[in-house]
């Protein structure tokens, strides 16, 4: 500011309105004519080369507060001292020197207002056009101050932020935005800068629905309208910078009354990646990386929702994997599971999905597939297991049981199809190792029965259990040696059920050991009661492999013997070859403790398992029970010489000091074969059927009445 003039130079760019000013300039220099400018509101005056007024219109005279006739011919700087030594005077001289127009804005203190001066040189001097721009200037100053204040606020924000004017152009950007823009430019991309149309540049870096939503949302804020000032716009979007992908949350709000819009871009990349990781973990198996149960159900549902709904499930259950896992360790087991998942993925068709349900169970979703095609796929998967797996330098053979279920008409529930495949796999598992089983509606009834059994066992079905006892007799004398305890379930709706109907479910649901514990208590109590009544009988009780793995067998037997008072010598624990073979070392340790206490041990169903003779000989066995299948085969093939097979087994047992028991003696022919082979003991329907506890004393009385020879009684057709 010099004197009463505050100057702002606008440069040499001619502003809008110059054409009008030029017409005034030409008119003033055109010569003496009627003055049409005497009444215009803008001040116009002309200076000669020495700076004297040669023309002054009424508005200019009023501005300088002197009559026109006092100004014409006078030195302009004398009449307008506020301009002396200022840029305005310098612009006068520059315009005269180079013939170029000049524009300058100044504050005229006597009037307390802002004016814009445009200087036009001519052959006779200068024409100066003064326009009152006070309101415009003050408004611009207010806007500038507002922007400065907002910029200071924006600089304090932790995220890149810009301020847009009502037209959507960037008028300010904070430091974070500038830093981010520099990174974008260095990567070879265009970054929105001050002066750019924000939405125009922004649209280049965002695609699809995100771009449409953001352009629409920010555009509505810029356009204004009812309620716009009271709401903000928020949208998460993905941003690609070369191969790098980031995610941002845009938040925009309108600033009233200026109509400007503040737009902030919050980097949510880490949050999104964490969410993606969590979502991936929620839908995939940690060990194999395959889809997990919840994700598989989604995929199955999507496949069933297709118009044709053609899909099939293959439920794969590894055979004997628990034994492999326990013997080789969980680290090797985990590696094998990963390899199984990878091998299955190699074998399926394009578009099929492989997942892991958990444990040693996998699932294959075959899309656009019927039963025959699914069966072919199952066979291919099964065949792929003929090649052993390699883990920790060990070659590990594995086999798999597969249940196949194709979507049936009307089945649109993923859970139902999965249940059908599971049911088929259960049937395959029950049929033996390395089997494929196709689902049929009848299997669903069996599955419902298993569920009912599981629920009843959990709710206390043990109260409905009863024990039947089948006599075991000496072959040479026919005397009663003992009984085998056979568990039965007195089902309220289905009547008396054999163990085959419920023990497998009890094993699966963890109820087998409690049931066996109950059976030990009940049978030892009953044997002690018979002994007290003068009927001493050895009590044989079947024990499962689960009892060995739980390592509670010794304790449970001791508790039963203690509570009942039965001498240990009168209890026989029967084990199958298979149950012993699952973990022979653990079985040997526990059985040795029991044998040393007096409890006898018997191998049941000998001839049906696949254990080695060396394993059996390592156990403290006192009795060998020959399975009925050998006796039946011997009778059928007697002409082929099967008798010597029985004799060889009996001879081996006698050599080892082990008693032999022939099971399944149902005919006189069977009994004679057993006698010829030299068996010590026998049991079967011919000699005595399983009977409730109350009938055992009556049966024993009939035997005593017949001279104590149950075999003779049986041959007379009087057996129970």
Buried (B, 14 or more C-beta within 10 A) or exposed (E): EBBBBBBEBBEEEBEEBBEBBBEBBEBBBEEEEEEEBEEEEBBBBBBBEEBBBBBBBBBBBBBBEBEBEEBBEBBBBEBBBBBBEBBBBBBBEBBBEEEBBBBBBBBBEEBEBBBBBBBBBBEBBBBBBBBBBBEEBEEEEEBEEBBEEBBEBBBEBEBBBBBBBBEBBBBBBBBBBBEBBEEBEEEEBEBBBBEBBBBEBBBEBBEEEBBEBBBEBBEBBBEBEEEBBEEEBEBBBBBEEEEEEBBBBBBBBBBEEBBBBBBBBBBBBEEBEEEEEEEEEEBBBEBBBBBBBEBBBEBBBBBBEEEEBBBBBBBBBBBEBBEBBBEBEEEBBBBBBBBBBEBBBEBBEEEBBBBBBEEBBBBBBBBBBEBEBBBEBBEEBBEBBEEEBEBEEEEBEBBBBBBBBBBEEEBEBBEBBBBBBBBBBBBBBEEEEBBBBBBBEEBBEBBEBBEBBBEBBEEEBBEEBEBBBBBBBBBEBBBBBBBBBBBBBEBEEEEEBEBEBBBBBBBEBEBBBEBBBBBBBBBBBBBBBBBEEEBBBBBBBBBBBBBBBBEBBBEBBBBBBEEBEBBBEBBBBBBBBBBBBBBBEBBBEBBBBBBEBEBBBBBBBBBBBEBEEEBBEBBBBBBBBBBBEBBBBBBEEEEEEBBEBBBEBBBBBBEEEBBBBBBBBBBEBBBEBBBEBBBBBBBBBBBBBBBEBEBBEEBBEEBBEBEBBBBBBBBEEEBB
